[in-house]
Amino acid sequence: MAIILLALVVFLMALIYVYVAMAISDWLGVPFVPTYSWDVKTLLSGLTVNKHDVFYDIGAGDGSVVRYAAKHFGIESYGVEKNRMLVWYARLASWVTRQQNVHMIAADAFSVSYRKATIIYLYLFPEFIAKLIIKLKKECKPGTLVISHKFIIKPWSKYLEKFDDIKPRRVVFNQAINW
Ligand SMILES: C[S@@+](CC[C@H](N)C(=O)[O-])C[C@H]1O[C@@H](n2cnc3c(N)ncnc32)[C@H](O)[C@@H]1O
């Protein structure tokens, strides 16, 4: 009985934590909406990745995409997230899963350098992306792959490599850009 009660309390505390973290992200301007795990698999499948690749999720939320990339590809994977509550959660999760190649950076997306990135994942609003790509274009190496979930990067449409539209479950746009 005591164990059930304890599990219930832990579950409720985790739920409250997630809701508070979501409210903070809302307040920061881009809500925390995680990419569903089945979509992560689809979006990151079929990529040619080598051990020198470096993955970044900009606006990484709870770090689940970062942990997937780190585990699936075995490469150094970074998450940049402004909401510290989500960063603490993500750090705890990667510590529990013993993923030493997961690095969560608690910072504003615009204050971080993306020079060493070779694969960048975005699940952000188009207005946010429009500002961010100016920075990415300056900093990233030619050939850097940018995957945008749900939102098309209109100024880069000529670089579009692949577009996924998965139905009827939900619509997923996979925009991979090489320049
Ligand atoms: C739609 S969620 C995506 C989460 C994660 N990438 C995923 O796909 O599961 C967007 C995230 O961006 C974060 N965010 C908003 N503004 C940011 C900023 N200026 N710098 C860094 N992260 C930011 C929010 O806190 C939120 O967690």
Ligand as a Chemical Component Dictionary entry (heavy atoms), coordinates in Angstrom:
data_LIG
# 
_chem_comp.id                   LIG 
_chem_comp.type                 NON-POLYMER 
_chem_comp.pdbx_formal_charge   0 
_chem_comp.three_letter_code    LIG 
# 
loop_
_chem_comp_atom.comp_id 
_chem_comp_atom.atom_id 
_chem_comp_atom.alt_atom_id 
_chem_comp_atom.type_symbol 
_chem_comp_atom.charge 
_chem_comp_atom.model_Cartn_x 
_chem_comp_atom.model_Cartn_y 
_chem_comp_atom.model_Cartn_z 
_chem_comp_atom.pdbx_ordinal 
LIG C1  C1  C 0  8.147  22.668 -29.850 1  
LIG S1  S1  S 1  9.312  22.422 -28.517 2  
LIG C2  C2  C 0  10.364 21.204 -29.254 3  
LIG C3  C3  C 0  11.063 20.314 -28.245 4  
LIG C4  C4  C 0  11.998 19.262 -28.846 5  
LIG N1  N1  N 0  12.861 19.819 -29.854 6  
LIG C5  C5  C 0  11.211 18.135 -29.464 7  
LIG O1  O1  O 0  11.068 18.101 -30.689 8  
LIG O2  O2  O -1 10.727 17.270 -28.726 9  
LIG C6  C6  C 0  10.276 23.949 -28.604 10 
LIG C7  C7  C 0  11.241 24.180 -27.438 11 
LIG O3  O3  O 0  12.017 25.362 -27.697 12 
LIG C8  C8  C 0  12.310 25.978 -26.442 13 
LIG N2  N2  N 0  12.685 27.382 -26.681 14 
LIG C9  C9  C 0  11.867 28.454 -26.888 15 
LIG N3  N3  N 0  12.557 29.565 -27.108 16 
LIG C10 C10 C 0  13.878 29.219 -27.020 17 
LIG C11 C11 C 0  15.092 29.949 -27.136 18 
LIG N4  N4  N 0  15.107 31.259 -27.435 19 
LIG N5  N5  N 0  16.252 29.299 -26.978 20 
LIG C12 C12 C 0  16.262 27.947 -26.690 21 
LIG N6  N6  N 0  15.137 27.206 -26.568 22 
LIG C13 C13 C 0  13.964 27.824 -26.733 23 
LIG C14 C14 C 0  11.021 25.820 -25.662 24 
LIG O4  O4  O 0  11.245 25.944 -24.268 25 
LIG C15 C15 C 0  10.588 24.405 -26.092 26 
LIG O5  O5  O 0  11.057 23.444 -25.177 27 
# 
loop_
_chem_comp_bond.comp_id 
_chem_comp_bond.atom_id_1 
_chem_comp_bond.atom_id_2 
_chem_comp_bond.value_order 
_chem_comp_bond.pdbx_ordinal 
LIG C1  S1  SING 1  
LIG S1  C2  SING 2  
LIG S1  C6  SING 3  
LIG C2  C3  SING 4  
LIG C3  C4  SING 5  
LIG C4  N1  SING 6  
LIG C4  C5  SING 7  
LIG C5  O1  DOUB 8  
LIG C5  O2  SING 9  
LIG C6  C7  SING 10 
LIG C7  O3  SING 11 
LIG C7  C15 SING 12 
LIG O3  C8  SING 13 
LIG C8  N2  SING 14 
LIG C8  C14 SING 15 
LIG N2  C9  SING 16 
LIG N2  C13 SING 17 
LIG C9  N3  DOUB 18 
LIG N3  C10 SING 19 
LIG C10 C11 SING 20 
LIG C10 C13 DOUB 21 
LIG C11 N4  SING 22 
LIG C11 N5  DOUB 23 
LIG N5  C12 SING 24 
LIG C12 N6  DOUB 25 
LIG N6  C13 SING 26 
LIG C14 O4  SING 27 
LIG C14 C15 SING 28 
LIG C15 O5  SING 29 
# 
